[in-house]
Amino acid sequence: MSLYHHPTYLLKALAEREQNGILRKLTCTFPEIDFCSNDYLGFSKLGLLDSKIHAQITEQDADGKPMGFGATGSRLVSGNSRIIEETEKQIAFFHHAESALIFNSGYDANVGLLSSVPQKNDLILYDEMIHASIYDGIRLSHSTHYKFAHNDMENLSELIQRHRKDFENIYVVAESVYSLDGDSAPLLELVEICQDFKNIFLIVDEAHGIGVFGKQGRGLCNALSIEKKIFARIYTYGKAMGCHGAAIVGSDILRNYLINFSRTFIYTTALPYYSIEAIKHSYQLLIETNQKDLLQNNIAYFYTKAASIKSIVKSQSGIHAIQLGSNDLVDKLDRELKSINVHARIMKSPMIKQGKERIRFSIHAFNTKAEIDSLIDCLSRFSK
Ligand SMILES: Cc1ncc(COP(=O)(O)O)c(C=O)c1O
């Protein structure tokens, strides 16, 4: 019994989830074999960032500020430093853009961008599979918004044709890698469709693309040589980069606008110094290590072994999924995976569409061949 008094809805909603077997719970104990985390390159798990950061954490900023554990204020108040600005310049240079602006997380970056840039007379067209952070940003904006069917360029073109006369600007939002199945947006087609019209602006979330695709892990836009054609790119640092935070990369004008109008940038304490150091060093690791090649080798190995498993959604990214089609089967496979000490992510309805229930697993640079073999062994028993 709780000592607190609650609105009945809270109790009802939790009881419903419990009854349907979909109550989310925090846990601190995980099976040992990691096919679940977003640490694709192992920068975090292998401790590759730790030693680099420890060495610098006690130093003083060039402005004489102590490098403490708190930024002490928002970037516009007391939380800015030369180190953040230098890191942003390096990020912009690495991603072949004019500017970069660091946000406290990918969630903040997407909400801050989508809620501040599109205006009342504008239209946002977004892929139906976009991440919750993009959707939440869209909901906060005053613009009109419609979704297009996943990766369906005909549907997108039709929506553009139908609506373009009614709006001042159109923003098209996609992800370089979608986090449910690990498939990619057809970015070349998207660019082609958008460049036929004036006042259409493309926004690409590279959360799962950075570190995995492109030269030295610059992302899918880099691999396809379309970086300059994208109005805003979002790179997040909590996945392959093994740390935390995000940057929106684009023009000087976009950066300046976000500093002035993006509420998730303005009204929050800046990232602490050690987070900025971590971001800086993770870019260094992208350049200095061959973790990306190890990841790609493991993905290739996985598919040579998984060729006969039809229900696996093929992907070249770190994310892969097996479609099972019911919550019962998801639970059953989850139990089997746990029994061999494998940690993967379950996705049940109604969080995702009924019939599309699946288990998602991430392949990492550090997974051993034996680990991949045991995963395949287990999945093949569920293969259709
Ligand atoms: C596509 C995508 N964008 C943004 C985010 C949010 O990033 P962060 O974890 O840095 O808040 C995620 C995280 O799951 C994501 O998958």
Ligand as a Chemical Component Dictionary entry (heavy atoms), coordinates in Angstrom:
data_LIG
# 
_chem_comp.id                   LIG 
_chem_comp.type                 NON-POLYMER 
_chem_comp.pdbx_formal_charge   0 
_chem_comp.three_letter_code    LIG 
# 
loop_
_chem_comp_atom.comp_id 
_chem_comp_atom.atom_id 
_chem_comp_atom.alt_atom_id 
_chem_comp_atom.type_symbol 
_chem_comp_atom.charge 
_chem_comp_atom.model_Cartn_x 
_chem_comp_atom.model_Cartn_y 
_chem_comp_atom.model_Cartn_z 
_chem_comp_atom.pdbx_ordinal 
LIG C1 C1 C 0 16.361 7.877  -34.200 1  
LIG C2 C2 C 0 16.598 8.426  -32.824 2  
LIG N1 N1 N 0 16.662 9.754  -32.659 3  
LIG C3 C3 C 0 16.864 10.302 -31.448 4  
LIG C4 C4 C 0 17.017 9.518  -30.325 5  
LIG C5 C5 C 0 17.229 10.154 -28.982 6  
LIG O1 O1 O 0 18.584 10.227 -28.700 7  
LIG P1 P1 P 0 19.100 10.327 -27.192 8  
LIG O2 O2 O 0 19.111 8.955  -26.647 9  
LIG O3 O3 O 0 20.452 10.958 -27.319 10 
LIG O4 O4 O 0 18.140 11.216 -26.460 11 
LIG C6 C6 C 0 16.977 8.120  -30.447 12 
LIG C7 C7 C 0 17.148 7.261  -29.244 13 
LIG O5 O5 O 0 16.662 6.196  -29.092 14 
LIG C8 C8 C 0 16.753 7.558  -31.729 15 
LIG O6 O6 O 0 16.693 6.223  -31.901 16 
# 
loop_
_chem_comp_bond.comp_id 
_chem_comp_bond.atom_id_1 
_chem_comp_bond.atom_id_2 
_chem_comp_bond.value_order 
_chem_comp_bond.pdbx_ordinal 
LIG C1 C2 SING 1  
LIG C2 N1 SING 2  
LIG C2 C8 DOUB 3  
LIG N1 C3 DOUB 4  
LIG C3 C4 SING 5  
LIG C4 C5 SING 6  
LIG C4 C6 DOUB 7  
LIG C5 O1 SING 8  
LIG O1 P1 SING 9  
LIG P1 O2 DOUB 10 
LIG P1 O3 SING 11 
LIG P1 O4 SING 12 
LIG C6 C7 SING 13 
LIG C6 C8 SING 14 
LIG C7 O5 DOUB 15 
LIG C8 O6 SING 16 
# 
